[in-house]
Amino acid sequence: MSTVSTLDQQLIAAAWKNDVTEARRLINAGANVNAVDDTVQSAFLIAASEGYVELLDLTLQHGADVRSLDSYRGTALIRAAERGHAAVVGRLLQAGVAVDHVNRLGWTALHEAVLLGKGTPQYVDTVRLLIAAGADRNKPAERDGITPVQAARSQTEVAAVLATKLPSSPTAALLAAAAAGDANQVAAALAAGAPLESRDDNLRTALLLASLNDRVEVARLLVALGADPDAQDDRQDSAWLVTGVTGSVAMLETLLPAKPDLTLRNRFGGISVIPASERGHVDYVRRVVRTGINVNHVNDLGWTALLEAIILGQGTKPWQDIVRILVAAGADPSLPDADGITPLHHATNRGYTDIAALLRSAGAR
């Protein structure tokens, strides 16, 4: 007979529905994120098994017991690994869940990710995360003695992760692999002891090097492990800021779960939307304005993204599109530069008639 309270029962029901708003209300009212029902399910364990990242974060913020076990005597990490919920696996590893815990079936999280996984990209990411966290790839299962390495032989990409040797110089290997896009080597370097926030001679972290070179697989791994998207190098570049230079929407999406500081400034006092507008990265600008970034931010030159798109752009369709996107996102079409010259005057002086017409239709003077 379960002794779970009514509030706790309601929280477990809300967790199955992934109703984060209701779960937050119930927790604030006193529901326990660790309370289990007759099937040994808690809000925390449900969030892990179902891949509900926001709900998981909520439970962790409110005292989730990362040592709690389900009816198979397995951890939340094992449940998430079985289903290939890489983002959840990363959070649980950061929270300190034991990586090599063995459940009632005699398996670790790595065993489950390999034996019950399908070798798809989400499981490859999961295996990389577990390896990076130090999972024992040669640990035999308690019942049949099979190791993760042996179990992965029919899964080419997973097998490649498990076959990657630990480097003798972990930090150097981490930084080189991040720049080259070798996610398997990045995982091995971390497993060998390389600090996640290692820096090169220019103070560039592995995540910054991955972002500079548009190595999305590597960045996804590092972000899941908690790498800092705001760590700046000796040029004041960060992983997030350089996405505005490269224009990589894929990298932008990869870094957003890390909650980058959208107000962080580069060496010119600008934020990511400004170099993107200057360089004509239309798709990037279209996506980044949806983050709530300040489209009227003024850099040290006295220019906004709109002014840079006009002053340093070419007046052709990409920059016309960017002007249109920025204005629609709330950019002030009359905000002048440090010398008092407005975007309309800059466009007119450069003969950018289409952009000038766009600005006039937006009420610019």
URJO-V954365 format. One record per backbone hydrogen bond with DSSP energy under -1.0 kcal/mol. NH is the residue of the N-H (numbers start at 1). CO is the residue of the C=O. E is the energy in kcal/mol with one decimal. If there is no record, write none. Layout:
# URJO-V954365
nh | co | e
NH | CO | E
NH | CO | E
This chain:
# URJO-V954365
nh | co | e
9 | 5 | -2.5
10 | 6 | -2.4
11 | 7 | -2.1
12 | 8 | -2.4
13 | 9 | -2.2
14 | 10 | -2.4
15 | 11 | -2.4
16 | 12 | -2.0
17 | 13 | -1.2
18 | 15 | -1.2
19 | 14 | -2.6
20 | 18 | -1.4
23 | 19 | -2.4
24 | 20 | -2.7
25 | 21 | -2.0
26 | 22 | -2.5
27 | 23 | -2.5
28 | 24 | -2.4
29 | 25 | -1.2
30 | 27 | -1.4
31 | 26 | -2.8
35 | 32 | -1.3
37 | 41 | -1.6
40 | 37 | -1.9
44 | 33 | -1.7
46 | 42 | -2.6
47 | 43 | -2.3
48 | 44 | -1.8
49 | 45 | -2.4
50 | 46 | -2.6
52 | 47 | -2.0
53 | 51 | -1.3
56 | 52 | -2.6
57 | 53 | -2.7
58 | 54 | -2.0
59 | 55 | -2.4
60 | 56 | -2.6
61 | 57 | -2.3
63 | 60 | -1.2
64 | 59 | -1.8
68 | 65 | -2.0
70 | 74 | -2.4
73 | 70 | -2.0
79 | 75 | -1.8
80 | 76 | -2.3
81 | 77 | -2.7
82 | 78 | -2.3
83 | 79 | -1.0
85 | 80 | -2.4
86 | 84 | -1.8
89 | 85 | -2.6
90 | 86 | -2.6
91 | 87 | -1.8
92 | 88 | -2.6
93 | 89 | -2.4
94 | 90 | -2.2
95 | 91 | -1.8
97 | 92 | -2.2
103 | 107 | -2.6
104 | 72 | -3.4
106 | 103 | -1.9
112 | 108 | -2.2
113 | 109 | -2.4
114 | 110 | -1.7
115 | 111 | -3.7
116 | 112 | -2.0
124 | 120 | -2.3
125 | 121 | -2.6
126 | 122 | -1.7
127 | 123 | -2.7
128 | 124 | -2.5
129 | 125 | -2.3
130 | 126 | -2.2
131 | 127 | -2.6
132 | 128 | -2.9
133 | 129 | -1.7
134 | 131 | -1.9
135 | 130 | -2.7
139 | 136 | -1.1
141 | 146 | -2.3
142 | 106 | -1.7
145 | 141 | -1.5
149 | 137 | -1.7
151 | 147 | -2.5
152 | 148 | -1.4
153 | 150 | -1.1
155 | 152 | -2.1
159 | 155 | -3.3
160 | 156 | -1.8
161 | 157 | -1.6
162 | 158 | -2.2
163 | 159 | -1.5
173 | 169 | -2.4
174 | 170 | -2.6
175 | 171 | -2.2
176 | 172 | -2.3
177 | 173 | -2.6
178 | 174 | -2.3
179 | 175 | -1.9
180 | 176 | -2.0
181 | 177 | -1.6
182 | 177 | -2.2
183 | 181 | -1.2
186 | 182 | -1.9
187 | 183 | -2.3
188 | 184 | -2.1
189 | 185 | -2.7
190 | 186 | -2.2
191 | 187 | -2.3
192 | 188 | -1.7
193 | 190 | -1.4
194 | 189 | -2.4
198 | 195 | -1.8
200 | 204 | -1.6
203 | 200 | -2.1
209 | 205 | -2.4
210 | 206 | -2.3
211 | 207 | -2.3
212 | 208 | -2.8
213 | 209 | -1.6
214 | 211 | -1.1
215 | 210 | -3.2
216 | 214 | -1.2
219 | 215 | -2.3
220 | 216 | -2.7
221 | 217 | -1.7
222 | 218 | -2.5
223 | 219 | -2.9
224 | 220 | -1.9
225 | 221 | -1.2
226 | 223 | -1.6
227 | 222 | -2.6
233 | 237 | -2.1
234 | 202 | -2.2
236 | 233 | -1.7
240 | 229 | -1.9
242 | 238 | -2.3
243 | 240 | -1.4
244 | 241 | -1.3
246 | 242 | -2.8
247 | 243 | -2.5
252 | 248 | -1.9
253 | 249 | -2.6
254 | 250 | -1.8
255 | 251 | -2.3
256 | 252 | -1.8
258 | 255 | -1.8
259 | 256 | -2.4
264 | 261 | -1.4
266 | 270 | -2.5
269 | 266 | -2.3
274 | 271 | -2.1
276 | 272 | -1.4
277 | 273 | -1.7
278 | 274 | -2.2
279 | 275 | -2.2
281 | 276 | -2.4
282 | 280 | -1.8
285 | 281 | -2.5
286 | 282 | -2.8
287 | 283 | -1.8
288 | 284 | -3.4
289 | 285 | -1.9
290 | 287 | -1.3
291 | 288 | -1.7
297 | 294 | -1.4
299 | 303 | -2.6
300 | 268 | -2.7
302 | 299 | -1.9
308 | 304 | -2.4
309 | 305 | -2.3
310 | 306 | -1.3
311 | 307 | -3.6
312 | 308 | -2.1
320 | 316 | -2.3
321 | 317 | -3.1
322 | 318 | -2.0
323 | 319 | -2.3
324 | 320 | -2.2
325 | 321 | -2.7
326 | 322 | -2.9
327 | 323 | -2.4
328 | 324 | -2.2
329 | 325 | -1.5
330 | 327 | -1.5
331 | 326 | -2.8
335 | 332 | -1.3
337 | 341 | -2.3
340 | 337 | -2.0
346 | 342 | -2.2
347 | 343 | -2.7
348 | 344 | -2.7
349 | 345 | -2.8
350 | 346 | -1.3
351 | 348 | -1.4
352 | 347 | -2.7
353 | 351 | -1.7
356 | 352 | -2.6
357 | 353 | -2.3
358 | 354 | -2.0
359 | 355 | -2.5
360 | 356 | -2.5
361 | 357 | -2.2
363 | 360 | -1.7
364 | 359 | -2.7
